[in-house]
Amino acid sequence: MEQRRTRRFKLQLPLAVTRAGTERMTVAGLTKNISSTGVLFTTGRGADLGGPIEYIITLNHDGVRPVSLRCIGKVLRAERIEENGAGIPGYQVAATLERYEFVRER
């Protein structure tokens, strides 16, 4: 049986990858679960194993003033998957959460 150091929370929140490695980008995704040390999400593009990654999780996307969490970490796993059973390929990415800051929209 697998034991985790931190508790995971199943949350489906909008996510945008803004940097993978040295490449700047904006690729949309959706979180599957989050812990205090990392995140598992799906997206339309893979990421390099062990490489740095920057991503933004929108916490209250339906709220009046959206609040986002800008995160920096590294890629632990990136697996190709079939999204939604519709035959559309995507990726499931596991990344650490090493640093973060709250960002408020103006």
C-alpha positions as CSV (number, residue, x, y, z in Angstrom):
1,M,0.0,0.0,0.0
2,E,1.3,3.4,-1.0
3,Q,1.8,6.0,1.8
4,R,2.0,9.7,1.1
5,R,3.7,12.3,3.2
6,T,1.0,14.9,2.5
7,R,-2.7,14.7,2.0
8,R,-4.0,15.0,-1.6
9,F,-7.2,16.9,-2.4
10,K,-9.2,16.0,-5.5
11,L,-9.9,19.4,-7.1
12,Q,-10.6,20.2,-10.7
13,L,-9.5,23.7,-11.2
14,P,-8.4,25.6,-14.3
15,L,-4.6,25.6,-14.8
16,A,-2.3,27.2,-17.3
17,V,1.3,26.1,-17.9
18,T,3.3,29.3,-18.6
19,R,6.8,27.9,-18.8
20,A,8.2,24.4,-19.3
21,G,12.0,24.2,-19.3
22,T,13.2,27.5,-20.9
23,E,10.2,27.8,-23.3
24,R,7.5,30.3,-22.5
25,M,4.0,29.2,-23.4
26,T,0.4,29.3,-22.4
27,V,-1.2,25.9,-22.4
28,A,-4.5,25.3,-20.6
29,G,-5.1,22.3,-18.3
30,L,-7.2,21.1,-15.4
31,T,-6.0,19.9,-12.0
32,K,-6.9,16.4,-10.9
33,N,-5.4,16.5,-7.4
34,I,-3.3,18.9,-5.3
35,S,-1.2,18.6,-2.2
36,S,1.1,21.0,-0.3
37,T,4.0,19.6,-2.3
38,G,2.7,19.1,-5.8
39,V,-0.1,18.8,-8.3
40,L,-1.4,16.3,-10.9
41,F,-3.0,17.8,-13.9
42,T,-4.1,17.1,-17.5
43,T,-3.1,19.3,-20.4
44,G,-2.7,19.1,-24.2
45,R,1.1,19.3,-24.2
46,G,3.8,17.2,-22.4
47,A,6.7,18.5,-20.4
48,D,10.3,17.3,-20.0
49,L,10.9,14.9,-17.1
50,G,13.0,16.6,-14.4
51,G,12.7,20.0,-16.1
52,P,11.5,23.2,-14.4
53,I,7.8,24.2,-14.8
54,E,5.8,27.3,-14.0
55,Y,2.0,27.0,-13.8
56,I,-0.9,29.1,-12.6
57,I,-3.9,27.6,-10.8
58,T,-7.1,29.7,-10.7
59,L,-8.7,29.2,-7.3
60,N,-12.0,31.0,-7.6
61,H,-12.6,31.1,-11.3
62,D,-16.4,31.8,-10.8
63,G,-15.8,34.6,-8.3
64,V,-16.0,38.4,-8.8
65,R,-12.2,38.9,-8.3
66,P,-10.3,35.8,-9.5
67,V,-7.4,34.7,-7.3
68,S,-4.6,32.6,-8.8
69,L,-1.7,30.7,-7.4
70,R,1.5,31.1,-9.5
71,C,3.6,28.0,-8.8
72,I,7.2,27.0,-9.7
73,G,8.3,23.4,-9.5
74,K,9.8,20.5,-11.6
75,V,8.2,17.8,-13.7
76,L,8.1,14.4,-12.0
77,R,6.1,12.5,-14.6
78,A,4.4,13.2,-18.0
79,E,2.3,10.4,-19.5
80,R,0.4,10.5,-22.8
81,I,-3.3,9.7,-22.3
82,E,-6.5,9.6,-24.2
83,E,-8.5,12.5,-22.9
84,N,-12.2,12.1,-22.1
85,G,-12.4,8.8,-24.1
86,A,-12.9,10.8,-27.3
87,G,-9.6,9.7,-28.8
88,I,-8.1,13.2,-28.3
89,P,-4.5,12.7,-27.0
90,G,-3.4,14.7,-24.0
91,Y,-0.9,14.4,-21.2
92,Q,-1.2,13.8,-17.5
93,V,1.6,15.7,-15.7
94,A,2.8,15.4,-12.1
95,A,4.8,18.4,-10.9
96,T,6.3,19.5,-7.6
97,L,5.1,22.7,-5.9
98,E,8.4,24.2,-4.6
99,R,7.5,28.0,-4.6
100,Y,4.2,29.8,-5.0
101,E,2.7,33.3,-4.7
102,F,-0.9,34.5,-4.8
103,V,-1.8,36.7,-7.8
104,R,-5.0,38.9,-7.8
105,E,-6.5,40.2,-11.0
106,R,-7.1,43.9,-11.1
